Amino acid sequence: LGCEDSREDVATAVAGWSGQALEDALAEAQMCTGLVRRRQEWQAHPQAEAVAQLPLFEIIKIGDSDPEPLGPGDRPLSNIRVLDLTRVIAGPVGGRTLAEYGAEVMRIGGPHLPTIPPLVIDTGHGKRSAALDLRTADDLAQLHRLIQQSDIFLQSYRPGALAGRGLSPEALAQRRPGLIYVTLSAYSHHGPWRRRRGFDSLVQSVSGIVDEESAGGPPQHLPAQALDYLSGYLLALGAMVALARRARSGGSYLVRVSLAQTGHWLHHLGRITGDWHDQVLPDMSFDSVQDLLGTSETPFGTLRYLAPVVQLSETPARWDHPAVPLGWHEPVFPE
């Protein structure tokens, strides 16, 4: 933009651009950006047309292998090992959900990458956490050793980013036949924006969700990062469906989820009509939600948190490991 690094100077510089030209220029520079569009504008966009042709998420068989029946255990995902190379919300929620049902999840993060500490805690329940710098040969080799021992490889880097380090779905399926490769993107793996970076708020902005929520007023997003959390649960669901297919028929599978596909599905759900928004909701005190909370002793101190909400009668959901700081464990699975 050719300006100083301040909010005022950036605003002045941006005012000299057309929205479309600025969006294109910033995307060309590999930055996260998005032009706020009306729903009709997004529906006419080539990327929206590509997303509209896709299912909610994709499960694709990418290799052959012998069936791997689920082993013994008292939980749905007992003995399943997961490598979680994700950050922020959607991907980490997917890994946390797999841990909730018994998987051994190891979060792998680069020690040089920025983090949001509250989200590290909130999405870290049930996981081990190790640090590997994939820019170094030794750490990349250690990751490959872990992959050989894993059932699920979960990642949320920009499409194509890991392929340059030999970590594409096809390459890993050859190294570890039977691997479930689960990947999250912003705008899907199809269409002209398939390699664009993005996150929940941007996808809501470009796809007309913000415009609809704003109702002519200041920009408003859906509450609670809805696309992130929904996509995270879909990552876990897709992984479990692929595991079931592997158990029955063998094979390596690629599971693809995107924030844009989730947003497209959400938009086509029904709308609540009438004066529901004028109704006064009952006040909820902290005491009234005690039965929904869990407690654990962690390196951060004593944590009170929302425990797993969905419970199964025979295999109750829980997290066996407390949240820990990034890099707390060695990058090895327990025996």
Contacts in CASP RR format, 6 or more apart in sequence:
PFRMAT RR
TARGET T0000
AUTHOR 0000-0000-0000
METHOD contacts of the structure
MODEL  1
LGCEDSREDVATAVAGWSGQALEDALAEAQMCTGLVRRRQEWQAHPQAEA
VAQLPLFEIIKIGDSDPEPLGPGDRPLSNIRVLDLTRVIAGPVGGRTLAE
YGAEVMRIGGPHLPTIPPLVIDTGHGKRSAALDLRTADDLAQLHRLIQQS
DIFLQSYRPGALAGRGLSPEALAQRRPGLIYVTLSAYSHHGPWRRRRGFD
SLVQSVSGIVDEESAGGPPQHLPAQALDYLSGYLLALGAMVALARRARSG
GSYLVRVSLAQTGHWLHHLGRITGDWHDQVLPDMSFDSVQDLLGTSETPF
GTLRYLAPVVQLSETPARWDHPAVPLGWHEPVFPE
1 10 0 8 1.000
1 13 0 8 1.000
1 14 0 8 1.000
2 13 0 8 1.000
3 9 0 8 1.000
3 10 0 8 1.000
3 12 0 8 1.000
3 13 0 8 1.000
14 22 0 8 1.000
17 25 0 8 1.000
19 35 0 8 1.000
20 35 0 8 1.000
22 33 0 8 1.000
22 35 0 8 1.000
23 33 0 8 1.000
23 34 0 8 1.000
23 35 0 8 1.000
26 33 0 8 1.000
26 34 0 8 1.000
27 33 0 8 1.000
27 34 0 8 1.000
27 196 0 8 1.000
30 197 0 8 1.000
31 197 0 8 1.000
32 197 0 8 1.000
32 198 0 8 1.000
32 199 0 8 1.000
32 202 0 8 1.000
33 202 0 8 1.000
34 202 0 8 1.000
34 205 0 8 1.000
34 206 0 8 1.000
35 205 0 8 1.000
35 206 0 8 1.000
36 205 0 8 1.000
36 206 0 8 1.000
36 208 0 8 1.000
36 210 0 8 1.000
36 211 0 8 1.000
36 219 0 8 1.000
37 45 0 8 1.000
37 205 0 8 1.000
37 206 0 8 1.000
37 207 0 8 1.000
37 208 0 8 1.000
37 211 0 8 1.000
38 208 0 8 1.000
38 211 0 8 1.000
39 207 0 8 1.000
39 208 0 8 1.000
39 211 0 8 1.000
39 212 0 8 1.000
39 267 0 8 1.000
41 208 0 8 1.000
42 48 0 8 1.000
42 206 0 8 1.000
42 207 0 8 1.000
42 208 0 8 1.000
43 49 0 8 1.000
43 52 0 8 1.000
46 191 0 8 1.000
46 192 0 8 1.000
47 187 0 8 1.000
47 191 0 8 1.000
47 192 0 8 1.000
47 193 0 8 1.000
47 260 0 8 1.000
48 207 0 8 1.000
48 264 0 8 1.000
50 188 0 8 1.000
50 190 0 8 1.000
50 191 0 8 1.000
50 192 0 8 1.000
50 194 0 8 1.000
51 187 0 8 1.000
51 188 0 8 1.000
51 190 0 8 1.000
51 258 0 8 1.000
51 260 0 8 1.000
51 261 0 8 1.000
51 264 0 8 1.000
52 264 0 8 1.000
53 190 0 8 1.000
54 188 0 8 1.000
54 190 0 8 1.000
54 261 0 8 1.000
54 264 0 8 1.000
55 261 0 8 1.000
56 234 0 8 1.000
56 261 0 8 1.000
56 262 0 8 1.000
56 265 0 8 1.000
57 234 0 8 1.000
57 237 0 8 1.000
57 238 0 8 1.000
57 255 0 8 1.000
57 256 0 8 1.000
57 257 0 8 1.000
57 261 0 8 1.000
58 189 0 8 1.000
58 254 0 8 1.000
58 255 0 8 1.000
58 256 0 8 1.000
58 257 0 8 1.000
59 238 0 8 1.000
59 241 0 8 1.000
59 242 0 8 1.000
59 245 0 8 1.000
59 253 0 8 1.000
59 254 0 8 1.000
59 255 0 8 1.000
60 253 0 8 1.000
60 254 0 8 1.000
60 255 0 8 1.000
60 256 0 8 1.000
61 245 0 8 1.000
61 251 0 8 1.000
61 252 0 8 1.000
61 253 0 8 1.000
61 254 0 8 1.000
62 169 0 8 1.000
62 170 0 8 1.000
62 173 0 8 1.000
62 181 0 8 1.000
62 252 0 8 1.000
62 253 0 8 1.000
62 254 0 8 1.000
63 173 0 8 1.000
63 177 0 8 1.000
63 178 0 8 1.000
63 251 0 8 1.000
63 252 0 8 1.000
64 177 0 8 1.000
64 250 0 8 1.000
64 251 0 8 1.000
64 252 0 8 1.000
65 177 0 8 1.000
65 178 0 8 1.000
65 246 0 8 1.000
65 250 0 8 1.000
65 251 0 8 1.000
65 252 0 8 1.000
66 177 0 8 1.000
66 250 0 8 1.000
67 246 0 8 1.000
67 247 0 8 1.000
67 248 0 8 1.000
67 249 0 8 1.000
67 250 0 8 1.000
67 251 0 8 1.000
68 151 0 8 1.000
68 178 0 8 1.000
68 246 0 8 1.000
68 247 0 8 1.000
68 250 0 8 1.000
69 247 0 8 1.000
70 77 0 8 1.000
70 78 0 8 1.000
70 79 0 8 1.000
70 80 0 8 1.000
70 243 0 8 1.000
70 247 0 8 1.000
71 78 0 8 1.000
71 79 0 8 1.000
72 78 0 8 1.000
72 79 0 8 1.000
73 79 0 8 1.000
74 315 0 8 1.000
75 101 0 8 1.000
75 102 0 8 1.000
75 315 0 8 1.000
76 101 0 8 1.000
76 102 0 8 1.000
76 240 0 8 1.000
76 312 0 8 1.000
76 315 0 8 1.000
77 98 0 8 1.000
77 101 0 8 1.000
77 102 0 8 1.000
77 103 0 8 1.000
77 240 0 8 1.000
77 243 0 8 1.000
78 102 0 8 1.000
79 104 0 8 1.000
80 98 0 8 1.000
80 102 0 8 1.000
80 103 0 8 1.000
80 104 0 8 1.000
80 151 0 8 1.000
80 152 0 8 1.000
80 243 0 8 1.000
81 103 0 8 1.000
81 104 0 8 1.000
81 106 0 8 1.000
81 149 0 8 1.000
81 150 0 8 1.000
81 151 0 8 1.000
81 152 0 8 1.000
81 333 0 8 1.000
82 95 0 8 1.000
82 98 0 8 1.000
82 99 0 8 1.000
82 103 0 8 1.000
82 104 0 8 1.000
82 105 0 8 1.000
82 106 0 8 1.000
82 150 0 8 1.000
82 151 0 8 1.000
82 152 0 8 1.000
82 153 0 8 1.000
82 154 0 8 1.000
82 239 0 8 1.000
83 106 0 8 1.000
83 108 0 8 1.000
83 143 0 8 1.000
83 146 0 8 1.000
83 147 0 8 1.000
83 150 0 8 1.000
83 152 0 8 1.000
83 153 0 8 1.000
83 154 0 8 1.000
84 91 0 8 1.000
84 92 0 8 1.000
84 94 0 8 1.000
84 95 0 8 1.000
84 105 0 8 1.000
84 106 0 8 1.000
84 107 0 8 1.000
84 108 0 8 1.000
84 127 0 8 1.000
84 154 0 8 1.000
85 108 0 8 1.000
85 109 0 8 1.000
85 153 0 8 1.000
85 154 0 8 1.000
85 155 0 8 1.000
85 156 0 8 1.000
85 157 0 8 1.000
85 162 0 8 1.000
86 92 0 8 1.000
86 94 0 8 1.000
86 95 0 8 1.000
86 107 0 8 1.000
86 154 0 8 1.000
86 155 0 8 1.000
86 156 0 8 1.000
86 184 0 8 1.000
87 109 0 8 1.000
87 113 0 8 1.000
87 115 0 8 1.000
87 156 0 8 1.000
88 116 0 8 1.000
88 119 0 8 1.000
88 156 0 8 1.000
88 199 0 8 1.000
88 228 0 8 1.000
89 119 0 8 1.000
89 123 0 8 1.000
89 200 0 8 1.000
89 225 0 8 1.000
89 228 0 8 1.000
89 229 0 8 1.000
89 232 0 8 1.000
90 156 0 8 1.000
90 184 0 8 1.000
90 200 0 8 1.000
90 227 0 8 1.000
90 228 0 8 1.000
90 229 0 8 1.000
90 231 0 8 1.000
90 232 0 8 1.000
90 235 0 8 1.000
90 259 0 8 1.000
91 123 0 8 1.000
91 154 0 8 1.000
91 156 0 8 1.000
91 184 0 8 1.000
91 231 0 8 1.000
91 232 0 8 1.000
91 235 0 8 1.000
92 107 0 8 1.000
92 119 0 8 1.000
92 123 0 8 1.000
92 124 0 8 1.000
93 123 0 8 1.000
93 228 0 8 1.000
93 229 0 8 1.000
93 232 0 8 1.000
93 233 0 8 1.000
93 235 0 8 1.000
93 236 0 8 1.000
94 154 0 8 1.000
94 232 0 8 1.000
94 233 0 8 1.000
94 235 0 8 1.000
94 236 0 8 1.000
95 103 0 8 1.000
95 105 0 8 1.000
95 107 0 8 1.000
95 123 0 8 1.000
95 127 0 8 1.000
95 154 0 8 1.000
95 232 0 8 1.000
95 235 0 8 1.000
95 236 0 8 1.000
96 105 0 8 1.000
96 123 0 8 1.000
96 124 0 8 1.000
96 125 0 8 1.000
96 126 0 8 1.000
96 127 0 8 1.000
96 319 0 8 1.000
97 232 0 8 1.000
97 233 0 8 1.000
97 235 0 8 1.000
97 236 0 8 1.000
98 105 0 8 1.000
98 152 0 8 1.000
98 154 0 8 1.000
98 236 0 8 1.000
98 239 0 8 1.000
98 240 0 8 1.000
99 105 0 8 1.000
99 125 0 8 1.000
99 126 0 8 1.000
99 127 0 8 1.000
99 319 0 8 1.000
99 320 0 8 1.000
99 321 0 8 1.000
100 125 0 8 1.000
100 126 0 8 1.000
100 308 0 8 1.000
100 317 0 8 1.000
100 318 0 8 1.000
100 319 0 8 1.000
101 240 0 8 1.000
101 315 0 8 1.000
101 317 0 8 1.000
102 320 0 8 1.000
103 151 0 8 1.000
103 152 0 8 1.000
104 128 0 8 1.000
104 333 0 8 1.000
104 334 0 8 1.000
105 126 0 8 1.000
105 127 0 8 1.000
105 128 0 8 1.000
106 127 0 8 1.000
106 128 0 8 1.000
106 129 0 8 1.000
106 130 0 8 1.000
106 146 0 8 1.000
106 329 0 8 1.000
106 331 0 8 1.000
106 333 0 8 1.000
107 124 0 8 1.000
107 127 0 8 1.000
107 128 0 8 1.000
107 129 0 8 1.000
107 130 0 8 1.000
107 326 0 8 1.000
108 130 0 8 1.000
108 131 0 8 1.000
108 132 0 8 1.000
108 143 0 8 1.000
108 146 0 8 1.000
108 331 0 8 1.000
109 129 0 8 1.000
109 130 0 8 1.000
109 131 0 8 1.000
109 132 0 8 1.000
109 326 0 8 1.000
109 327 0 8 1.000
110 131 0 8 1.000
110 132 0 8 1.000
110 133 0 8 1.000
110 134 0 8 1.000
110 326 0 8 1.000
111 131 0 8 1.000
111 133 0 8 1.000
111 326 0 8 1.000
111 327 0 8 1.000
112 133 0 8 1.000
115 326 0 8 1.000
120 323 0 8 1.000
120 325 0 8 1.000
120 326 0 8 1.000
121 298 0 8 1.000
121 300 0 8 1.000
121 303 0 8 1.000
121 323 0 8 1.000
122 305 0 8 1.000
122 323 0 8 1.000
124 323 0 8 1.000
124 324 0 8 1.000
125 296 0 8 1.000
125 305 0 8 1.000
125 319 0 8 1.000
125 321 0 8 1.000
125 322 0 8 1.000
125 323 0 8 1.000
126 319 0 8 1.000
126 320 0 8 1.000
126 321 0 8 1.000
126 322 0 8 1.000
126 323 0 8 1.000
127 321 0 8 1.000
127 323 0 8 1.000
127 324 0 8 1.000
128 321 0 8 1.000
128 324 0 8 1.000
128 328 0 8 1.000
128 329 0 8 1.000
128 334 0 8 1.000
129 324 0 8 1.000
129 325 0 8 1.000
129 326 0 8 1.000
129 327 0 8 1.000
129 328 0 8 1.000
129 329 0 8 1.000
130 327 0 8 1.000
130 328 0 8 1.000
130 329 0 8 1.000
130 330 0 8 1.000
130 331 0 8 1.000
130 332 0 8 1.000
131 326 0 8 1.000
131 327 0 8 1.000
131 331 0 8 1.000
132 139 0 8 1.000
132 140 0 8 1.000
132 142 0 8 1.000
132 143 0 8 1.000
132 331 0 8 1.000
133 139 0 8 1.000
134 140 0 8 1.000
134 143 0 8 1.000
134 165 0 8 1.000
134 167 0 8 1.000
139 331 0 8 1.000
140 165 0 8 1.000
142 331 0 8 1.000
143 167 0 8 1.000
143 331 0 8 1.000
144 175 0 8 1.000
146 331 0 8 1.000
146 332 0 8 1.000
146 333 0 8 1.000
147 153 0 8 1.000
147 172 0 8 1.000
147 175 0 8 1.000
147 176 0 8 1.000
147 179 0 8 1.000
148 175 0 8 1.000
148 176 0 8 1.000
149 333 0 8 1.000
150 176 0 8 1.000
150 179 0 8 1.000
151 178 0 8 1.000
151 179 0 8 1.000
151 180 0 8 1.000
151 243 0 8 1.000
152 179 0 8 1.000
152 180 0 8 1.000
152 182 0 8 1.000
152 239 0 8 1.000
152 243 0 8 1.000
153 172 0 8 1.000
153 179 0 8 1.000
153 180 0 8 1.000
153 181 0 8 1.000
153 182 0 8 1.000
154 182 0 8 1.000
154 183 0 8 1.000
154 235 0 8 1.000
154 239 0 8 1.000
155 162 0 8 1.000
155 167 0 8 1.000
155 181 0 8 1.000
155 182 0 8 1.000
155 183 0 8 1.000
155 184 0 8 1.000
156 183 0 8 1.000
156 184 0 8 1.000
156 185 0 8 1.000
158 185 0 8 1.000
158 186 0 8 1.000
158 195 0 8 1.000
158 196 0 8 1.000
158 197 0 8 1.000
159 183 0 8 1.000
159 185 0 8 1.000
159 189 0 8 1.000
159 194 0 8 1.000
159 195 0 8 1.000
160 168 0 8 1.000
160 195 0 8 1.000
162 168 0 8 1.000
163 171 0 8 1.000
169 181 0 8 1.000
169 183 0 8 1.000
169 252 0 8 1.000
169 254 0 8 1.000
172 179 0 8 1.000
172 181 0 8 1.000
173 179 0 8 1.000
173 181 0 8 1.000
173 252 0 8 1.000
173 254 0 8 1.000
176 252 0 8 1.000
177 251 0 8 1.000
177 252 0 8 1.000
178 246 0 8 1.000
178 250 0 8 1.000
178 251 0 8 1.000
178 252 0 8 1.000
178 253 0 8 1.000
179 252 0 8 1.000
180 239 0 8 1.000
180 242 0 8 1.000
180 243 0 8 1.000
180 246 0 8 1.000
180 252 0 8 1.000
180 253 0 8 1.000
180 255 0 8 1.000
181 252 0 8 1.000
181 253 0 8 1.000
181 254 0 8 1.000
181 255 0 8 1.000
182 235 0 8 1.000
182 238 0 8 1.000
182 239 0 8 1.000
182 242 0 8 1.000
182 255 0 8 1.000
182 257 0 8 1.000
183 189 0 8 1.000
183 254 0 8 1.000
183 255 0 8 1.000
183 256 0 8 1.000
183 257 0 8 1.000
184 231 0 8 1.000
184 232 0 8 1.000
184 235 0 8 1.000
184 257 0 8 1.000
184 258 0 8 1.000
184 259 0 8 1.000
185 194 0 8 1.000
185 256 0 8 1.000
185 257 0 8 1.000
185 258 0 8 1.000
185 259 0 8 1.000
186 193 0 8 1.000
186 196 0 8 1.000
186 197 0 8 1.000
186 198 0 8 1.000
186 199 0 8 1.000
186 202 0 8 1.000
186 203 0 8 1.000
186 258 0 8 1.000
186 259 0 8 1.000
186 260 0 8 1.000
187 193 0 8 1.000
187 194 0 8 1.000
187 196 0 8 1.000
187 198 0 8 1.000
187 203 0 8 1.000
187 258 0 8 1.000
187 259 0 8 1.000
187 260 0 8 1.000
188 194 0 8 1.000
188 256 0 8 1.000
188 258 0 8 1.000
188 260 0 8 1.000
188 261 0 8 1.000
189 256 0 8 1.000
189 258 0 8 1.000
198 259 0 8 1.000
199 228 0 8 1.000
199 259 0 8 1.000
200 221 0 8 1.000
200 225 0 8 1.000
200 226 0 8 1.000
200 227 0 8 1.000
200 228 0 8 1.000
200 259 0 8 1.000
201 221 0 8 1.000
201 225 0 8 1.000
203 209 0 8 1.000
203 227 0 8 1.000
203 259 0 8 1.000
203 260 0 8 1.000
203 263 0 8 1.000
204 210 0 8 1.000
204 213 0 8 1.000
204 221 0 8 1.000
204 222 0 8 1.000
204 227 0 8 1.000
204 263 0 8 1.000
205 219 0 8 1.000
205 221 0 8 1.000
207 260 0 8 1.000
207 263 0 8 1.000
207 264 0 8 1.000
207 267 0 8 1.000
209 221 0 8 1.000
209 222 0 8 1.000
209 263 0 8 1.000
209 266 0 8 1.000
209 267 0 8 1.000
210 219 0 8 1.000
210 220 0 8 1.000
210 221 0 8 1.000
213 220 0 8 1.000
213 221 0 8 1.000
213 222 0 8 1.000
214 220 0 8 1.000
222 266 0 8 1.000
226 266 0 8 1.000
227 259 0 8 1.000
227 262 0 8 1.000
227 263 0 8 1.000
227 266 0 8 1.000
228 259 0 8 1.000
230 262 0 8 1.000
230 263 0 8 1.000
230 266 0 8 1.000
231 257 0 8 1.000
231 258 0 8 1.000
231 259 0 8 1.000
231 262 0 8 1.000
232 257 0 8 1.000
234 257 0 8 1.000
234 262 0 8 1.000
235 255 0 8 1.000
235 257 0 8 1.000
238 255 0 8 1.000
238 257 0 8 1.000
239 255 0 8 1.000
241 255 0 8 1.000
242 253 0 8 1.000
242 255 0 8 1.000
245 251 0 8 1.000
245 253 0 8 1.000
246 252 0 8 1.000
246 253 0 8 1.000
292 306 0 8 1.000
292 307 0 8 1.000
292 309 0 8 1.000
293 304 0 8 1.000
293 305 0 8 1.000
293 306 0 8 1.000
293 307 0 8 1.000
294 304 0 8 1.000
294 305 0 8 1.000
294 306 0 8 1.000
294 307 0 8 1.000
295 302 0 8 1.000
295 303 0 8 1.000
295 304 0 8 1.000
295 305 0 8 1.000
296 302 0 8 1.000
296 303 0 8 1.000
296 305 0 8 1.000
296 319 0 8 1.000
296 322 0 8 1.000
296 323 0 8 1.000
297 303 0 8 1.000
297 322 0 8 1.000
298 322 0 8 1.000
298 323 0 8 1.000
298 324 0 8 1.000
299 322 0 8 1.000
299 324 0 8 1.000
299 325 0 8 1.000
299 328 0 8 1.000
300 323 0 8 1.000
300 325 0 8 1.000
303 322 0 8 1.000
303 323 0 8 1.000
307 318 0 8 1.000
308 317 0 8 1.000
308 318 0 8 1.000
308 319 0 8 1.000
310 317 0 8 1.000
311 317 0 8 1.000
END
